[in-house]
Amino acid sequence: MAYRHAASVPGEDLAAGRVLYNCPGAAAFPARLASEIYQRCRVQLHGRGQSGRFQIWDPCCGGGHLLTVIGFLHGHELRRVVGSDRSPQACEFAEKNLALLRPEGLMERLRHIEDLWERYQKQAHKEALQSAQRLLQYPVMQNQALDAACFCADAMDQVWPAKWPPPDMIITDLPYGNLVDWQGFPSDMTDHLPDALARSLSPEGVIAVVSKKQARPRSQLLERLVHFTIGRRRVSLFVHS
């Protein structure tokens, strides 16, 4: 299926390992697809009477690349982005990436890249510096109210922290194969994770589960609105019935 909402995005500026940190063992996520998923979720929320600044949670965030990309592209529309993962190493990288959504965090990263460029004069450092300077111009840098956080927990066990209102969107790229070890569950969690997350979703919220193209995510507690495939990925949207 073709993209409906996301025009071409500057993917090189949001590539893992340039300005955004690359977490070892965690897959990066295509920036244009991240924008498409967010915008499809936003359309659903608007249709269900939700407007204003949204709160997004990625419960399998890995190094936080997907969430940080959405933050840069659409953070001016958000009030909070939250990632969680069972891997402490992944959470460390996610915290570093999410910190880039704040001007002070991105400036600190820019100064680090400037130092690398001055010391080594590598083309990759020059390009990273140019990307960081462009990212500073993104509208999200003006959203002083945006909160970004990360906590360490298993997606199948966690309950959304009570200190925050329930998330409006849950967007996650399901890990599979050698990237994941679901304790007590089969390695393919497409039939289990949506129901595990249902209790945390706001009444009018939407869940977007990204899986392998061959997978068919199901839920006994939620209604699947639509699913679509782009490239090797299938995206399934769920809401409360």
Residue frames as qw, qx, qy, qz and C-alpha x, y, z in Angstrom:
[[0.000, 0.889, 0.458, 0.000, 0.00, 0.00, 0.00],
 [0.392, 0.540, -0.030, 0.744, 1.27, 3.48, -0.85],
 [0.242, -0.237, -0.452, 0.825, 1.94, 6.17, 1.72],
 [0.014, -0.773, -0.597, -0.215, -1.13, 8.31, 2.40],
 [0.278, -0.945, -0.166, 0.052, 0.19, 11.03, 4.67],
 [0.566, -0.629, 0.252, 0.469, 3.97, 11.10, 4.89],
 [0.534, 0.826, -0.180, 0.000, 5.73, 13.07, 2.22],
 [0.796, 0.244, -0.339, 0.439, 9.39, 12.38, 1.79],
 [0.510, -0.859, 0.035, 0.014, 11.30, 13.16, 4.99],
 [0.271, 0.786, -0.531, 0.164, 15.00, 14.00, 5.53],
 [0.962, -0.238, -0.131, -0.030, 15.92, 10.50, 6.58],
 [0.682, 0.342, -0.362, 0.535, 19.65, 11.16, 6.55],
 [0.106, -0.591, 0.333, -0.728, 19.30, 13.68, 9.40],
 [0.737, -0.371, 0.252, -0.505, 17.41, 11.09, 11.47],
 [0.821, 0.231, -0.522, 0.009, 19.57, 8.08, 10.62],
 [0.816, -0.573, 0.050, 0.053, 20.81, 6.04, 13.56],
 [0.809, -0.150, 0.124, 0.554, 24.48, 6.71, 14.23],
 [0.353, 0.581, 0.130, 0.722, 24.61, 10.21, 12.71],
 [0.187, -0.497, 0.276, -0.801, 23.06, 12.53, 15.30],
 [0.848, -0.325, 0.049, -0.416, 20.74, 9.98, 16.87],
 [0.274, -0.520, 0.804, -0.089, 22.63, 7.31, 18.80],
 [0.734, 0.177, -0.577, -0.313, 22.82, 3.79, 17.40],
 [0.680, -0.424, 0.495, -0.336, 22.06, 1.13, 20.03],
 [0.125, 0.359, -0.905, -0.189, 24.03, -2.09, 19.35],
 [0.061, 0.151, 0.985, -0.048, 21.69, -4.94, 18.42],
 [0.297, 0.606, 0.537, -0.506, 18.65, -2.68, 17.99],
 [0.412, 0.414, 0.592, 0.555, 17.20, -2.05, 14.54],
 [0.047, 0.243, -0.004, -0.969, 16.69, 1.49, 13.26],
 [0.364, 0.581, 0.709, -0.165, 13.30, 2.42, 11.82],
 [0.317, 0.380, 0.444, 0.747, 12.53, 4.16, 8.50],
 [0.021, -0.246, -0.277, 0.929, 11.73, 7.80, 9.20],
 [0.364, -0.025, -0.387, -0.847, 9.05, 8.09, 6.54],
 [0.527, -0.288, -0.779, -0.181, 7.22, 5.00, 7.79],
 [0.283, -0.308, -0.625, 0.659, 7.39, 6.29, 11.37],
 [0.158, 0.164, 0.029, -0.973, 5.74, 9.52, 10.20],
 [0.460, -0.116, -0.629, -0.616, 3.09, 7.61, 8.24],
 [0.455, -0.327, -0.814, 0.151, 2.15, 5.47, 11.25],
 [0.128, -0.297, -0.448, 0.833, 1.93, 8.47, 13.55],
 [0.264, 0.109, -0.179, -0.942, -0.27, 10.37, 11.11],
 [0.495, -0.217, -0.740, -0.401, -2.62, 7.41, 10.63],
 [0.373, -0.374, -0.732, 0.430, -2.97, 7.17, 14.39],
 [0.003, -0.227, -0.189, 0.955, -3.62, 10.91, 14.59],
 [0.382, -0.097, -0.495, -0.774, -6.42, 10.61, 12.01],
 [0.508, -0.338, -0.790, -0.050, -8.03, 7.88, 14.14],
 [0.280, -0.346, -0.552, 0.705, -7.76, 9.99, 17.29],
 [0.160, 0.100, -0.082, -0.979, -9.30, 13.01, 15.59],
 [0.479, -0.180, -0.645, -0.568, -12.14, 10.78, 14.38],
 [0.551, -0.407, -0.712, 0.156, -12.71, 9.62, 17.96],
 [0.270, -0.907, -0.240, -0.218, -12.91, 13.16, 19.29],
 [0.691, -0.524, 0.002, 0.498, -9.34, 13.51, 20.51],
 [0.431, 0.797, -0.002, 0.422, -7.42, 16.66, 19.72],
 [0.360, -0.894, 0.251, -0.091, -4.65, 18.70, 21.25],
 [0.147, 0.654, -0.738, 0.082, -1.23, 17.46, 22.28],
 [0.937, -0.059, -0.281, -0.201, -0.89, 13.69, 22.35],
 [0.453, -0.611, 0.638, -0.121, 1.01, 11.29, 24.56],
 [0.816, 0.361, -0.421, -0.163, 2.85, 8.38, 22.88],
 [0.623, -0.512, 0.585, -0.089, 4.34, 5.24, 24.38],
 [0.701, 0.418, -0.564, -0.128, 6.62, 2.67, 22.76],
 [0.784, -0.493, 0.305, -0.223, 6.77, -0.38, 25.09],
 [0.905, 0.003, 0.260, 0.335, 9.42, -2.19, 22.98],
 [0.179, 0.967, -0.060, -0.171, 11.50, 0.89, 22.30],
 [0.847, 0.211, -0.008, 0.488, 14.97, -0.63, 21.96],
 [0.485, -0.104, -0.073, 0.865, 17.33, 2.31, 21.57],
 [0.072, 0.702, 0.387, -0.594, 14.41, 4.71, 21.14],
 [0.207, -0.092, 0.517, 0.826, 14.97, 5.38, 17.44],
 [0.030, -0.536, -0.741, -0.404, 11.32, 5.08, 16.34],
 [0.261, -0.805, -0.476, 0.239, 10.08, 7.27, 19.18],
 [0.322, -0.555, 0.094, 0.761, 12.78, 9.90, 18.69],
 [0.170, 0.137, 0.615, 0.758, 12.09, 10.11, 14.95],
 [0.128, -0.711, -0.653, -0.229, 8.39, 10.70, 15.65],
 [0.355, -0.743, -0.272, 0.498, 9.40, 13.29, 18.22],
 [0.279, -0.313, 0.296, 0.858, 11.51, 15.24, 15.75],
 [0.032, 0.250, 0.672, 0.696, 8.94, 15.09, 12.97],
 [0.357, -0.596, -0.538, -0.477, 5.78, 15.65, 15.04],
 [0.451, -0.247, -0.605, 0.608, 6.92, 16.69, 18.51],
 [0.086, -0.094, 0.059, -0.990, 5.27, 20.10, 18.19],
 [0.614, -0.276, -0.385, -0.632, 1.94, 18.22, 18.40],
 [0.733, -0.196, -0.638, 0.131, 2.89, 16.14, 21.46],
 [0.410, -0.803, 0.183, -0.392, 2.97, 16.58, 25.20],
 [0.555, -0.541, 0.626, -0.085, 4.88, 13.43, 26.16],
 [0.780, 0.357, -0.497, -0.133, 6.86, 10.62, 24.53],
 [0.609, -0.517, 0.554, -0.235, 7.69, 7.60, 26.66],
 [0.677, 0.350, -0.636, -0.121, 9.76, 4.55, 25.84],
 [0.667, -0.471, 0.523, -0.246, 10.30, 1.35, 27.77],
 [0.724, 0.379, -0.571, -0.079, 12.24, -1.84, 27.21],
 [0.905, -0.424, -0.031, -0.008, 13.31, -4.84, 29.24],
 [0.796, 0.189, -0.119, 0.563, 16.97, -4.29, 28.30],
 [0.375, -0.809, -0.095, 0.442, 18.83, -1.84, 30.58],
 [0.431, -0.196, 0.410, 0.779, 21.34, -1.18, 27.80],
 [0.149, 0.535, 0.618, 0.557, 18.55, -0.34, 25.36],
 [0.233, -0.882, -0.406, 0.060, 16.96, 2.00, 27.91],
 [0.454, -0.571, 0.101, 0.677, 20.27, 3.84, 28.35],
 [0.272, 0.059, 0.530, 0.801, 20.43, 4.53, 24.62],
 [0.039, -0.698, -0.641, -0.318, 16.74, 5.42, 24.49],
 [0.326, -0.824, -0.265, 0.379, 17.24, 8.01, 27.23],
 [0.371, -0.380, 0.302, 0.792, 20.13, 9.53, 25.30],
 [0.155, 0.306, 0.653, 0.675, 18.09, 9.68, 22.09],
 [0.153, -0.789, -0.585, -0.105, 14.97, 11.08, 23.74],
 [0.375, -0.672, -0.121, 0.627, 17.12, 13.77, 25.38],
 [0.313, 0.011, 0.442, 0.840, 17.85, 15.06, 21.86],
 [0.013, -0.680, -0.635, -0.366, 14.23, 16.24, 21.65],
 [0.301, -0.888, -0.213, 0.276, 15.11, 19.03, 24.07],
 [0.375, 0.893, -0.157, 0.195, 17.19, 22.01, 22.84],
 [0.330, -0.781, 0.523, -0.094, 19.76, 21.55, 25.61],
 [0.829, -0.120, 0.542, 0.067, 20.15, 17.86, 24.79],
 [0.745, 0.592, 0.214, 0.220, 20.60, 18.48, 21.08],
 [0.130, 0.938, -0.277, 0.166, 23.05, 21.32, 21.74],
 [0.582, -0.583, 0.567, 0.009, 25.15, 19.04, 23.93],
 [0.840, 0.186, 0.477, 0.180, 25.20, 16.45, 21.14],
 [0.510, 0.841, 0.037, 0.179, 26.10, 19.14, 18.59],
 [0.160, -0.884, 0.434, -0.067, 29.05, 20.29, 20.69],
 [0.744, -0.288, 0.595, 0.099, 30.27, 16.70, 20.94],
 [0.766, 0.487, 0.357, 0.220, 30.07, 16.30, 17.15],
 [0.221, 0.956, -0.155, 0.116, 31.87, 19.65, 16.69],
 [0.451, -0.701, 0.551, 0.041, 34.69, 18.34, 18.85],
 [0.808, 0.053, 0.559, 0.180, 34.92, 15.16, 16.76],
 [0.591, 0.765, 0.183, 0.179, 35.02, 17.21, 13.55],
 [0.005, -0.947, 0.311, -0.078, 37.75, 19.51, 14.86],
 [0.569, -0.546, 0.612, 0.056, 39.86, 16.61, 16.07],
 [0.639, -0.007, 0.738, 0.217, 39.50, 14.15, 13.19],
 [0.247, 0.507, -0.323, -0.760, 38.16, 16.11, 10.19],
 [0.258, 0.133, 0.935, 0.203, 36.15, 13.13, 8.95],
 [0.239, -0.159, -0.486, -0.826, 33.44, 13.65, 6.35],
 [0.432, -0.460, -0.771, -0.088, 30.99, 11.68, 8.49],
 [0.311, -0.479, -0.467, 0.675, 31.48, 14.13, 11.35],
 [0.022, 0.121, -0.186, -0.975, 30.95, 17.11, 9.04],
 [0.364, -0.282, -0.661, -0.592, 27.69, 15.61, 7.75],
 [0.434, -0.494, -0.716, 0.235, 26.56, 14.81, 11.30],
 [0.197, -0.341, -0.242, 0.887, 27.27, 18.40, 12.32],
 [0.195, -0.039, -0.391, -0.898, 25.19, 19.71, 9.41],
 [0.439, -0.396, -0.759, -0.272, 22.33, 17.36, 10.36],
 [0.370, -0.464, -0.594, 0.543, 22.42, 18.50, 13.99],
 [0.037, -0.214, -0.008, 0.976, 22.27, 22.13, 12.90],
 [0.341, -0.191, -0.570, -0.723, 19.24, 21.37, 10.72],
 [0.453, -0.427, -0.781, 0.047, 17.51, 19.46, 13.53],
 [0.213, -0.314, -0.416, 0.826, 17.83, 22.53, 15.73],
 [0.215, 0.058, -0.212, -0.951, 15.45, 24.28, 13.32],
 [0.284, -0.324, -0.866, -0.256, 12.70, 21.66, 13.68],
 [0.404, -0.580, -0.149, -0.691, 9.45, 22.91, 15.29],
 [0.790, -0.414, -0.444, 0.083, 9.83, 20.44, 18.18],
 [0.518, 0.064, -0.337, 0.783, 12.67, 22.61, 19.50],
 [0.163, -0.359, 0.031, -0.919, 10.04, 25.27, 20.27],
 [0.706, -0.439, -0.428, -0.355, 7.79, 22.90, 22.26],
 [0.003, 0.502, -0.624, 0.599, 8.90, 23.71, 25.78],
 [0.718, -0.245, 0.310, -0.572, 6.08, 21.57, 27.20],
 [0.851, 0.214, -0.456, -0.150, 7.27, 18.31, 25.59],
 [0.580, -0.552, 0.568, -0.190, 8.24, 15.71, 28.17],
 [0.752, 0.359, -0.544, -0.101, 10.37, 12.69, 27.23],
 [0.533, -0.517, 0.592, -0.314, 11.02, 9.73, 29.51],
 [0.689, 0.233, -0.672, -0.139, 12.08, 6.09, 29.53],
 [0.598, -0.463, 0.541, -0.367, 11.78, 3.25, 32.02],
 [0.227, 0.317, -0.912, -0.123, 12.93, -0.36, 32.07],
 [0.639, 0.035, 0.578, -0.507, 10.21, -3.06, 32.05],
 [0.222, 0.066, 0.917, 0.325, 8.99, -6.09, 30.13],
 [0.326, -0.031, -0.342, -0.881, 6.24, -5.25, 27.64],
 [0.531, -0.271, -0.752, -0.279, 4.15, -8.23, 28.74],
 [0.477, -0.392, -0.662, 0.426, 4.27, -7.37, 32.45],
 [0.189, -0.030, -0.193, 0.962, 4.27, -3.63, 32.66],
 [0.006, -0.804, -0.590, 0.071, 1.45, -1.36, 33.70],
 [0.266, 0.681, 0.097, 0.675, 1.51, 2.23, 32.54],
 [0.326, -0.062, -0.506, 0.796, 2.87, 4.45, 35.36],
 [0.130, -0.746, -0.647, 0.084, 0.02, 5.95, 37.37],
 [0.250, -0.562, -0.087, 0.784, 1.77, 9.34, 37.56],
 [0.069, 0.198, -0.459, -0.863, 0.80, 9.98, 33.92],
 [0.705, 0.312, 0.196, -0.606, -2.59, 9.89, 32.16],
 [0.789, 0.135, 0.585, 0.132, -3.07, 6.83, 29.89],
 [0.218, -0.294, 0.526, 0.768, -1.32, 7.16, 26.51],
 [0.581, 0.541, 0.080, -0.603, -3.30, 8.31, 23.48],
 [0.758, 0.511, -0.374, -0.156, -1.07, 6.30, 21.14],
 [0.691, -0.431, 0.565, 0.133, 0.94, 3.15, 21.65],
 [0.689, 0.664, -0.256, -0.133, 3.26, 2.65, 18.69],
 [0.540, -0.559, 0.624, 0.082, 5.77, -0.18, 18.72],
 [0.607, 0.498, -0.576, -0.229, 7.89, -2.23, 16.33],
 [0.924, -0.305, 0.158, -0.166, 7.63, -5.82, 17.54],
 [0.026, -0.628, 0.772, 0.091, 11.04, -7.40, 18.05],
 [0.963, 0.093, 0.077, -0.241, 11.35, -10.96, 16.80],
 [0.822, 0.398, -0.351, 0.206, 13.80, -13.75, 16.09],
 [0.720, -0.043, -0.395, 0.569, 17.16, -13.45, 17.84],
 [0.069, 0.488, -0.129, 0.861, 16.44, -9.89, 18.94],
 [0.537, -0.427, 0.147, -0.713, 14.03, -10.92, 21.66],
 [0.325, -0.030, -0.924, 0.199, 13.49, -13.43, 24.44],
 [0.543, -0.405, -0.065, -0.733, 9.89, -13.35, 25.67],
 [0.020, -0.190, 0.901, -0.390, 9.98, -15.22, 28.97],
 [0.353, 0.235, 0.799, -0.426, 7.17, -17.74, 29.18],
 [0.591, 0.628, 0.209, -0.462, 5.74, -16.87, 25.77],
 [0.792, 0.332, 0.374, 0.350, 6.40, -17.97, 22.19],
 [0.430, -0.222, 0.193, 0.853, 8.93, -15.88, 20.29],
 [0.011, -0.346, -0.478, -0.808, 6.24, -14.44, 18.00],
 [0.036, -0.346, -0.644, 0.682, 4.15, -12.17, 20.21],
 [0.154, -0.128, -0.383, -0.902, 1.76, -10.81, 17.59],
 [0.507, -0.449, -0.636, -0.370, -1.19, -12.60, 19.22],
 [0.583, -0.472, -0.543, 0.378, -0.31, -11.56, 22.77],
 [0.336, -0.082, -0.168, 0.923, 1.10, -8.05, 22.99],
 [0.190, -0.411, -0.292, -0.842, -1.99, -6.04, 21.86],
 [0.630, -0.582, -0.467, -0.217, -4.07, -7.55, 24.66],
 [0.646, -0.309, -0.363, 0.596, -1.29, -6.98, 27.18],
 [0.221, 0.047, -0.001, 0.974, -1.24, -3.31, 26.25],
 [0.210, -0.580, -0.578, -0.534, -5.01, -2.84, 26.12],
 [0.488, -0.682, -0.494, 0.230, -5.29, -2.16, 29.85],
 [0.422, -0.406, -0.049, 0.809, -2.94, 0.82, 29.58],
 [0.174, 0.295, 0.472, 0.812, -4.49, 2.54, 26.55],
 [0.233, 0.187, 0.271, -0.915, -6.77, 5.53, 26.99],
 [0.536, 0.403, 0.674, -0.311, -10.45, 4.81, 26.20],
 [0.570, 0.778, 0.113, -0.239, -10.27, 6.65, 22.86],
 [0.197, -0.708, 0.583, 0.346, -6.67, 5.75, 22.11],
 [0.855, 0.466, -0.163, -0.162, -5.08, 3.72, 19.33],
 [0.650, -0.462, 0.558, 0.230, -2.38, 1.04, 19.22],
 [0.657, 0.658, -0.318, -0.187, -0.15, 0.57, 16.17],
 [0.767, -0.358, 0.516, 0.131, 1.76, -2.72, 16.12],
 [0.467, 0.695, -0.480, -0.261, 4.49, -3.12, 13.53],
 [0.804, -0.212, 0.556, -0.021, 5.38, -6.71, 12.70],
 [0.279, -0.180, 0.792, 0.513, 6.82, -8.91, 10.00],
 [0.418, 0.173, -0.380, -0.807, 4.88, -8.75, 6.76],
 [0.448, -0.069, -0.862, -0.228, 3.78, -12.39, 7.15],
 [0.081, -0.181, -0.785, 0.586, 2.36, -11.85, 10.65],
 [0.303, -0.537, -0.508, -0.602, -1.32, -11.25, 11.43],
 [0.042, 0.092, -0.617, 0.781, -1.57, -9.54, 14.83],
 [0.438, -0.502, -0.650, -0.366, -4.82, -10.34, 16.68],
 [0.067, -0.186, 0.541, -0.818, -6.56, -9.21, 19.83],
 [0.261, -0.460, -0.848, -0.037, -9.43, -10.54, 21.91],
 [0.212, -0.626, -0.471, 0.584, -9.86, -7.26, 23.77],
 [0.023, 0.564, -0.135, -0.814, -9.43, -4.71, 21.02],
 [0.687, 0.632, 0.340, -0.117, -10.93, -4.09, 17.61],
 [0.494, -0.180, 0.458, 0.717, -8.52, -4.15, 14.70],
 [0.334, 0.738, 0.132, -0.572, -9.40, -1.16, 12.53],
 [0.669, 0.716, -0.174, -0.100, -7.04, -1.71, 9.64],
 [0.690, -0.428, 0.422, 0.402, -3.76, -3.23, 8.65],
 [0.575, 0.806, -0.113, -0.081, -1.44, -2.26, 5.83],
 [0.843, -0.187, 0.231, 0.447, 1.93, -3.35, 4.52],
 [0.293, 0.929, -0.224, -0.040, 4.80, -1.19, 3.35],
 [0.239, 0.633, -0.732, 0.085, 7.96, -2.94, 2.29],
 [0.488, 0.056, -0.861, 0.130, 8.70, -5.84, 4.63],
 [0.022, 0.056, 0.670, -0.740, 6.55, -4.53, 7.47],
 [0.282, -0.563, -0.684, -0.367, 2.88, -4.91, 8.39],
 [0.041, -0.116, 0.393, -0.911, 1.21, -2.25, 10.52],
 [0.326, -0.502, -0.783, -0.172, -1.98, -3.10, 12.45],
 [0.137, -0.313, 0.221, -0.913, -4.11, -0.47, 14.20],
 [0.384, -0.409, -0.824, 0.083, -6.25, -1.42, 17.20],
 [0.225, -0.381, 0.169, -0.881, -8.77, 0.52, 19.33],
 [0.239, 0.127, 0.809, -0.522, -11.18, -0.28, 22.14],
 [0.009, -0.402, -0.824, -0.399, -14.47, -1.60, 20.77]]
